[in-house]
Amino acid sequence: MQVNMLEAKNQLSKLVKAALSGEEVIIAKHGEAQVRLVPCVAAPGLRHWGGLAGQFGDVDAVFGAQVDADVARLFNDA
């Protein structure tokens, strides 16, 4: 389905529903296609809180005495 800008503005909800149902929705300006409405797809593996749990090592290990000293040096020199 191709609609012009004014029609898209007035019927956005209907067009979104059509795109979600799999219909191709093109919005045109002066008869020339400008954009296509498509549903958003969630990235795999990130669909819920904690989806990355256990995939990283001990993150706190990078915050050792040497890092603290380097940060202190950087901010004290400024």
TAKAHU-V487687 format. One record per backbone hydrogen bond with DSSP energy under -1.0 kcal/mol. NH is the residue of the N-H (numbers start at 1). CO is the residue of the C=O. If there is no record, write none. Layout:
nh=NH co=CO
nh=NH co=CO
//
This chain:
nh=3 co=26
nh=5 co=28
nh=8 co=4
nh=9 co=5
nh=10 co=6
nh=11 co=7
nh=15 co=11
nh=16 co=12
nh=17 co=13
nh=18 co=14
nh=19 co=15
nh=20 co=16
nh=21 co=17
nh=22 co=19
nh=23 co=18
nh=26 co=1
nh=27 co=35
nh=28 co=3
nh=29 co=32
nh=32 co=29
nh=34 co=27
nh=35 co=27
nh=37 co=25
nh=46 co=43
nh=51 co=48
nh=53 co=50
nh=55 co=52
nh=59 co=57
nh=62 co=59
nh=63 co=60
nh=64 co=62
nh=68 co=64
nh=69 co=65
nh=70 co=66
nh=71 co=67
nh=72 co=68
nh=73 co=69
nh=74 co=70
nh=75 co=71
nh=76 co=72
nh=77 co=73
//
